[in-house]
Amino acid sequence: MSSVRIVCGLHRLVLRSAPLLQTASHVQNDHCQSFSTTGACMSPTQKPLDPGVFYQAVKDSGVNFFCGVPDSLLKDFCAYVTTTSSDKDHVITANEGAAVALASGYHLATGRTAMVYLQNSGLGNMVNPLMSLANPAVYSIPILLLVGWRGEPGVKDEPQHVAQGQITKPMLDCMNIPCEILPKDEASMRAVLKKAEEYFEDKKSPFALLVKSKTFSPYKLKAQDRDNQFPLTREEALFKVVECLQENDAVVGTTGMLSRELFEYRVTMKMGHARDFLTVGSMGHASAIALGIALQKPQRQVFCLDGDGALLMHMGSLATVGQQGPANLKHIVFNNGAHDSVGGQPTEAGNHEDFDLCAIAKGCGYKEALVAITEKEIEEKVRYLHKARGPILLELKVKLGSRSDLGRPTRTTIENKDDFMGFLRD
């Protein structure tokens, strides 16, 4: 099947996916049947899989290089890889498509297969390199994909995950990438890896393992892998920022915990939520959303509240913002040097000696780029942003961590959109 036919088929599958995948048991049975030879349908009472055992089994199968973007369902395995692997054998990439390219380069240099790990939402970022690089009709590159299955049919999840979860297997099917559910049982798990190894030998193309919720037993990063010394948490810095905003300012919150913290702040202060657009999915695109608003509402101050991991995922948007040059766009990046929402794995932006986010922004055309660390500095610089001509980037260097009792927005995404659009019309 040609790449064009596959992509066209993907479009048709996505359009039809909702009615086809309404029944969770149908999808579950499909997966169980596809793996009936090794009996891998998981019982909910089955003991979780030890990340270290899986890591060693993967290495025993001939896969010794790991890369990708961390995911909450994979956080225990990702933490183990981060702690155990050398820098030469493990790279956390800016986005999932880059991970496919990195794994391809590894294969070209060594002849061996790499693992790429990701949340299923990242499949969209991977379609192009999977189809135009790794595909057997192009360069035929074997890659072991480890995919966290958020929004698995029949499992309660957030709306953006439910939508993606329904089409995860059809997307892989459409790209002719075989997939199996990763079993918790060690013998069955090793049998799946053996099946993947044989597929790599025969077909020399990607093979996917879908990881369901609570597949792995807990494993946390060591303290030295996570610590920094800045005085404020992201939430403390966020509260100070919002305290300094004005009533007419429009806010775009990035994916992850920051938007949840912003929602709770508004609840605590009894302020309402109309001023905030919460980017619950689409990681890395908050600045582009803010740009679209700023260009159409030049009389309104637009504040993009971003995260370092999200910014890195689609850093090219800095160039677009800088070159479009909206005077009313103020880009505030909360940099804790980690993918905090999915386990705290480090980002490149956490290397404060060698990574200069402000220099990157100015090189892309931002008028100014500033840094703040303390509450006093945040107050001074956010108030300055209101008077200064943008686009301006303000980097807030903060420490890791969030409250264990942090809730989720209680309003629907459609309610959020309607309220925000009404606010922009006023």
C-alpha positions in Angstrom: 0.0 0.0 0.0 1.4 3.4 -0.9 2.0 6.2 1.6 -0.6 8.3 -0.1 -3.3 5.6 0.2 -2.4 5.0 3.9 -2.7 8.7 4.8 -6.0 9.0 2.9 -7.2 5.9 4.8 -6.1 7.5 8.0 -8.3 10.5 7.3 -11.3 8.3 6.6 -10.7 6.2 9.7 -10.5 9.3 11.9 -13.8 10.6 10.5 -15.4 7.3 11.2 -13.7 6.5 14.4 -16.4 7.8 16.9 -19.2 5.5 15.7 -16.9 2.6 15.1 -15.3 2.7 18.5 -18.2 3.5 20.8 -18.1 0.1 22.4 -15.1 -0.3 24.6 -15.6 -4.1 24.8 -15.2 -4.3 21.0 -11.8 -2.6 21.1 -10.7 -4.7 24.1 -11.7 -7.9 22.4 -9.8 -6.9 19.2 -6.6 -6.6 21.2 -7.1 -9.8 23.2 -7.8 -11.7 20.0 -4.7 -10.3 18.3 -2.6 -11.6 21.2 -4.4 -14.9 21.9 -1.3 -16.9 21.1 0.4 -15.8 24.3 -2.7 -15.1 26.4 -1.9 -11.5 27.2 -5.3 -10.1 28.1 -4.6 -8.5 31.4 -6.6 -9.0 34.5 -7.2 -5.9 36.6 -5.9 -7.8 39.7 -2.7 -8.8 38.0 0.5 -7.6 39.7 2.0 -4.6 37.9 5.1 -5.1 35.8 8.4 -4.0 37.4 10.0 -1.3 35.2 13.5 -2.8 35.8 12.4 -6.2 34.7 10.9 -4.7 31.5 14.0 -2.6 30.9 16.2 -5.6 31.1 13.9 -7.7 28.9 14.0 -4.9 26.3 17.8 -4.9 26.4 17.8 -8.7 26.2 15.8 -8.4 23.0 18.6 -6.3 21.4 17.2 -2.8 22.0 19.8 -0.7 23.9 18.9 2.9 22.9 16.0 4.8 24.3 14.5 8.1 23.4 11.1 9.9 23.4 8.8 12.2 25.3 7.7 11.2 28.8 4.1 10.2 29.5 2.2 9.8 32.7 1.3 6.1 32.0 5.0 5.4 31.3 6.5 7.7 34.1 7.7 4.8 36.2 9.5 3.1 33.2 10.8 6.5 32.0 12.1 7.3 35.5 13.9 3.9 35.5 15.5 4.6 32.1 16.5 8.1 33.1 18.2 6.8 36.3 19.8 3.7 34.8 20.8 4.5 31.2 23.8 6.6 30.2 23.5 9.9 28.4 24.8 8.1 25.3 22.0 5.5 25.4 19.0 7.7 26.4 17.8 11.1 25.0 14.6 12.9 26.0 13.6 14.6 22.8 11.7 17.9 22.3 8.9 16.1 20.5 8.0 12.6 19.3 8.7 13.2 15.6 12.3 14.1 16.5 12.5 10.9 18.5 11.7 8.8 15.4 14.4 10.7 13.5 16.9 10.2 16.3 16.1 6.4 16.4 16.5 6.3 12.7 19.9 7.9 12.9 20.9 5.4 15.6 19.8 2.5 13.3 21.7 4.0 10.4 24.9 4.2 12.5 24.6 0.8 14.3 22.2 -1.4 12.4 20.3 -1.9 15.6 16.8 -1.1 16.8 16.0 1.7 19.2 12.9 2.3 21.5 10.8 5.4 21.2 8.5 6.1 24.1 5.5 8.5 24.0 2.0 9.3 25.0 -0.5 8.3 22.3 -1.2 12.1 21.8 2.3 12.2 20.3 1.4 9.9 17.4 0.3 13.0 15.5 3.8 14.4 15.7 5.2 11.1 14.5 3.1 10.5 11.4 5.4 12.2 8.9 8.7 10.6 10.0 7.0 7.2 10.5 5.6 7.3 7.0 8.3 9.2 5.0 11.4 7.9 6.8 10.8 4.7 8.8 8.2 3.2 6.5 9.3 0.0 4.7 8.5 1.6 1.3 11.0 4.4 2.1 14.0 3.6 4.3 12.6 0.6 6.2 13.8 1.3 9.7 12.8 -0.9 12.7 11.7 1.0 15.8 10.1 -0.3 19.0 7.3 2.1 19.9 6.2 2.2 23.5 2.9 4.1 23.5 1.0 5.2 26.7 -2.7 4.6 25.9 -4.4 7.5 27.4 -8.2 7.6 26.7 -8.4 3.8 26.3 -12.0 3.1 25.4 -14.0 2.2 28.5 -11.6 4.0 30.9 -12.6 7.5 32.2 -10.3 10.2 31.1 -10.1 13.8 30.0 -11.8 14.8 26.7 -8.6 15.3 24.7 -7.4 11.9 25.8 -10.7 10.2 25.1 -10.7 11.5 21.5 -7.1 10.3 20.9 -7.6 7.0 22.7 -10.4 6.0 20.4 -8.3 6.4 17.3 -4.9 5.1 18.6 -5.2 1.6 17.3 -6.8 2.7 14.0 -4.0 5.2 13.4 -1.4 2.4 13.9 -3.4 0.0 11.7 -3.6 2.7 9.0 0.2 3.1 9.0 0.6 -0.7 8.8 2.3 -0.7 12.2 1.4 -3.8 14.2 0.6 -3.3 17.9 0.2 -5.4 21.0 -0.9 -4.6 24.5 2.1 -4.8 26.9 1.3 -7.6 29.3 2.1 -7.3 33.1 3.1 -10.9 33.3 6.8 -11.3 32.7 6.6 -14.4 30.5 3.9 -12.9 28.3 5.8 -9.7 28.1 9.0 -11.4 27.0 6.9 -13.3 24.4 5.6 -10.0 23.0 9.2 -8.7 22.8 10.2 -11.9 21.0 7.4 -11.3 18.5 8.6 -7.7 18.0 12.2 -8.9 17.5 11.1 -11.4 14.9 9.1 -8.7 13.1 12.1 -6.4 13.1 14.2 -9.2 11.5 11.6 -9.9 8.9 10.0 -6.6 8.0 12.5 -4.0 9.3 9.9 -1.5 10.2 8.2 -0.1 13.4 6.3 -2.2 15.9 4.2 -0.8 18.7 3.4 -1.8 22.3 0.4 -0.1 23.9 0.7 0.5 27.6 -2.5 0.6 29.6 -3.0 2.5 32.9 -1.2 1.0 35.9 0.8 -1.4 33.9 4.1 -0.5 35.7 4.8 -0.7 39.4 6.0 2.6 41.0 9.6 3.9 40.4 10.6 7.5 41.2 13.5 9.5 40.0 16.2 10.0 42.5 16.3 13.4 44.2 19.6 14.5 42.5 17.9 13.9 39.2 15.1 16.3 40.0 16.3 19.1 42.3 16.9 22.7 41.6 17.4 25.6 44.1 14.9 28.2 43.0 12.7 29.7 45.8 9.2 29.5 44.2 7.1 26.6 43.0 5.4 27.0 39.6 2.1 27.5 41.5 3.5 30.2 43.7 5.0 32.0 40.7 1.7 31.6 38.8 -0.3 33.1 41.6 2.0 36.1 41.7 1.7 36.6 37.9 -2.1 36.4 37.8 -2.2 38.8 40.8 -0.4 41.4 38.6 -2.6 41.0 35.6 -5.4 43.4 34.7 -9.1 42.7 34.2 -9.0 43.1 30.5 -6.0 40.8 29.9 -6.5 37.6 27.9 -4.7 34.6 29.2 -3.7 31.4 27.3 -2.5 28.6 29.7 -0.3 25.8 28.6 -0.9 22.1 28.7 -0.5 20.3 32.0 -0.6 21.3 35.7 -0.2 25.0 35.1 -3.7 25.3 33.6 -5.1 23.2 36.5 -3.4 25.6 38.9 -4.7 28.6 37.1 -8.3 27.2 37.2 -8.0 26.6 41.0 -6.6 30.1 41.6 -9.7 31.6 39.9 -11.9 29.4 42.0 -10.1 30.4 45.2 -10.3 34.1 44.4 -13.9 33.8 43.1 -12.9 35.5 39.9 -14.6 33.4 37.2 -12.8 31.7 34.3 -13.8 33.7 31.2 -10.4 35.4 30.9 -8.5 32.1 30.5 -8.2 29.7 27.6 -6.9 26.4 29.0 -4.9 24.5 26.5 -5.7 21.0 27.9 -4.2 19.2 24.9 -2.1 20.3 21.9 1.2 20.4 23.9 3.5 23.1 22.6 0.9 25.1 20.8 -0.1 27.6 23.5 2.1 30.4 22.0 0.6 29.9 18.5 -2.9 30.1 20.0 -1.9 33.3 21.8 -0.4 34.7 18.6 -3.7 34.1 16.7 -5.6 36.0 19.4 -3.1 38.8 19.6 -3.1 39.5 15.9 -6.9 39.7 15.8 -7.2 41.7 19.0 -4.4 44.3 18.9 -6.0 46.5 21.5 -6.0 43.7 24.1 -3.0 42.5 26.1 -2.5 38.7 25.5 -0.5 36.7 28.1 0.7 33.3 27.1 1.6 31.3 30.3 3.9 28.5 28.9 6.0 25.7 30.3 9.6 24.8 29.3 8.8 21.3 28.1 5.8 22.6 26.0 7.9 25.4 24.5 10.7 23.1 23.5 8.2 20.7 21.8 7.4 23.3 19.1 10.1 25.9 19.6 9.7 27.0 16.0 6.7 29.0 17.1 9.1 31.5 18.8 10.3 32.4 15.3 6.8 32.9 14.1 5.9 35.1 17.1 9.1 37.1 16.8 8.7 37.7 13.1 5.0 38.6 13.3 5.9 41.0 16.1 2.6 41.6 17.9 3.2 44.4 20.3 0.4 43.1 22.6 1.8 39.5 23.1 3.6 38.8 26.3 5.1 35.3 26.6 5.7 34.1 30.2 7.6 30.7 30.4 7.6 28.8 33.7 10.9 26.9 33.6 11.3 24.2 36.2 13.6 22.2 33.9 11.2 19.2 33.8 8.2 17.5 32.4 6.5 17.9 35.7 3.0 16.7 34.8 4.3 13.3 33.7 6.9 12.3 36.3 9.5 15.1 36.4 11.9 13.8 33.8 14.4 16.6 32.9 14.2 18.9 29.9 17.1 20.6 28.1 15.9 24.0 29.5 16.9 22.8 33.0 20.6 23.3 32.1 20.8 26.9 33.2 24.5 27.2 32.4 24.4 26.2 28.8 20.7 26.7 27.7 19.7 30.3 27.2 16.0 30.7 26.5 16.2 34.5 26.5 18.9 34.5 23.8 16.8 32.1 21.7 13.8 34.4 21.9 15.7 37.5 21.1 17.4 35.7 18.2 13.9 34.9 16.8 12.9 38.6 16.9 11.3 39.1 20.4 11.8 42.8 21.4 13.0 41.9 24.9 13.7 38.8 27.0 13.7 39.0 30.8 14.2 36.6 33.7 12.6 36.6 37.2 13.1 34.3 40.2 11.6 36.0 43.3 8.1 37.3 43.9 9.4 40.9 43.9 11.1 40.4 40.5 7.9 38.8 39.1 5.8 41.7 40.3 8.2 44.3 38.8 8.5 42.6 35.5 4.9 41.7 34.9 3.9 45.3 35.6 6.6 46.3 33.1 5.2 43.9 30.5 2.0 45.9 30.5 3.8 49.1 29.5 6.4 47.6 27.1 6.1 46.9 23.4 6.0 43.1 22.6 6.5 40.5 21.8 8.4 40.0 25.1 9.5 36.8 26.8 9.7 36.6 30.5 11.3 33.4 31.9 10.4 32.5 35.4 12.9 30.0 36.9 11.0 27.9 39.4 11.5 24.7 41.3 9.8 21.3 40.8 6.7 20.0 42.3 2.9 20.5 42.7 0.3 19.9 45.3 -0.9 16.3 45.6 -4.5 17.5 46.0 -4.4 19.5 42.8 -7.8 19.2 41.1 -8.9 19.4 37.5 -11.2 22.0 35.8 -14.8 21.4 36.6 -16.1 23.3 33.5 -16.1 21.5 30.1 -13.8 22.5 27.3 -16.7 23.8 25.3 -17.9 26.0 28.2 -14.3 27.3 28.5 -14.2 28.1 24.8 -17.6 29.8 24.8 -16.8 31.9 27.9 -13.4 32.9 26.6 -14.8 34.0 23.2 -17.5 36.0 25.0 -14.8 37.7 27.0 -12.8 38.6 23.8 -16.0 40.1 22.3 -16.6 42.4 25.2 
